[in-house]
Amino acid sequence: MNVLIPTQLQSYTKGQSRVSAEGGTLAEVLACLDADYPGIRFRVIDEQDRIREHIRIFVSGETAAKIDMPLTDADEIQIVGALSGG
């Protein structure tokens, strides 16, 4: 399935904004991404396997609350990083 990568994480994907990954759950897709692009999962998921506070993940337009969310091959995942400033 397609995974859209935000600009701030594209250094892990060699500049690609769209990559492919496989898995039956969001956790499996993130593990697949990390196998192909080491370190990316840690930027998205914390040590307690929760989505980091400054990250939002959308699965086919719906907000993912947990990484055990089941997926289908037709889903598209979008990772979004929060913007901050002062």
C-alpha positions in Angstrom: 0.0 0.0 0.0 1.0 3.6 -0.5 2.4 5.6 2.5 2.7 9.3 2.2 5.8 10.7 4.0 6.0 14.2 5.4 8.9 16.5 4.4 10.5 16.3 7.9 10.8 12.4 7.5 11.9 12.3 3.9 15.6 12.2 4.9 14.8 8.6 6.0 13.2 7.7 2.6 16.0 9.2 0.5 13.8 12.2 -0.4 10.7 10.2 -1.5 7.3 11.6 -0.5 5.5 8.3 -1.3 6.7 4.8 -0.5 5.3 1.3 -0.5 4.9 -0.9 2.5 3.0 -4.1 3.4 1.1 -5.3 6.5 -2.2 -6.3 7.9 -2.1 -3.7 10.7 -0.6 -0.2 11.0 2.1 -1.7 13.3 3.1 -4.2 10.6 3.3 -1.4 7.9 5.5 0.7 10.2 7.8 -2.3 10.8 8.0 -2.8 7.1 8.9 0.8 6.6 11.5 0.6 9.3 13.0 -2.5 7.6 13.4 -0.5 4.4 14.1 2.9 6.0 15.8 2.3 9.3 15.0 4.8 12.1 11.7 6.1 10.6 9.5 4.1 13.0 11.2 5.6 16.1 10.3 9.1 14.7 6.6 8.1 14.5 6.1 5.7 17.4 7.3 6.1 21.0 8.8 3.5 23.3 5.3 2.4 24.5 4.2 1.7 20.9 2.0 4.8 20.8 1.8 7.3 18.0 4.0 10.3 19.1 2.1 13.4 20.2 3.4 15.5 17.3 2.5 13.0 14.7 -0.9 12.2 13.1 -1.5 9.1 11.0 -4.4 8.9 8.6 -5.6 5.7 7.0 -7.7 6.4 4.0 -8.7 9.7 5.4 -9.5 8.5 8.9 -7.4 9.3 12.0 -5.5 6.3 13.4 -5.6 6.2 17.2 -3.6 3.1 17.7 -1.0 1.1 15.8 -3.0 -2.2 16.0 -5.5 -0.8 13.5 -6.3 -3.4 10.9 -5.6 -2.4 7.2 -6.6 -3.6 3.8 -4.5 -3.5 0.6 -6.7 -0.7 -0.7 -5.8 1.7 2.2 -3.5 4.6 1.8 -1.5 5.8 4.8 -0.6 9.4 5.4 1.9 10.4 8.1 1.6 14.1 9.1 4.0 15.9 11.4 2.7 18.8 13.5 4.1 22.2 12.7 5.1 24.5 15.5 6.5 27.9 15.8 6.5 30.9 18.1 
